[in-house]
Each structure stands twice: as structure tokens, then as C-alpha cells.
Amino acid sequence: MSNINKILSEGEEGFTEEDYLHYLNQELSPEEAHLIEKEMLEDGFVNDAMEGLSAIKSKEAIEASVENLNRQLNKIVQTRIDKKRKRKLPSNQWAIIAVGITLVLIIITFYIIHLYH
């Protein structure tokens, strides 16, 4: 997929969001429409999306719905990315933690050696 923030991004056949909207508006050649229908049979997500969008009557409402879904999807994806970034420690902090643990182990070892000597 070229863009994870598009609800109707290119499928395996390479169809774009505009191709799907043209299909719904019956503006494609029979060959192109057949290819989209074939993809709908193979991909349940595309089929569900097309069924949902075909229930909407006006072209403007379809475009507004797709735009709204894209916005919501982008917000969800961005929220998840932000949460992952917050959970991760930067790589230099891991190095500091490793050095700290190593120093503590060295001090404990040194103390044990001098305690029993």
C-alpha cells in the first residue's frame, strides 16, 4: 500500500481512490468495472467499503464520507504512532542504563571480593 492514511488506497490491482469513486458513479469502461468487481470478490475490505459507499446517494456525500474516513484514519494512526514514540527510550538512554547496571555489578563484585579476602 502506498499510503496508509487513505481509506481506499491502491489495492493489489493498482486502483486508486478516484477509480473506486468512478466505479460507484458508473463512469468506467466495462473492462475496468469488471476488474474492480473482481477485486471486490477477492478482498472483503474493498467489498465492504464499496457496499457502504454505494448506499450513499449523492456524489458529494460520498466524497465527504471518504474524506471524513481518511481524516479519522489519519488521526487514529497518528495517535498510535505518538504513543509508540512516547514508550520508547532514545537509544542513548539505553546505553546509559547499560553502563549504570555494569557499574553497579562491578561495585558489588568488588565489595564481595574485598569482604571475603
Secondary structure, DSSP 8 states (H G I E B T S, - for coil): ---TT-TT---TT---HHHHHHHHTT-S-HHHHHHHHHHHHH-HHHHHHHHHHHT--SHHHHHHHHHHHHHHHHHHHHHHHHHHHHHS--HHHHHHHHHHHHHHHHHHHHHHHHH--
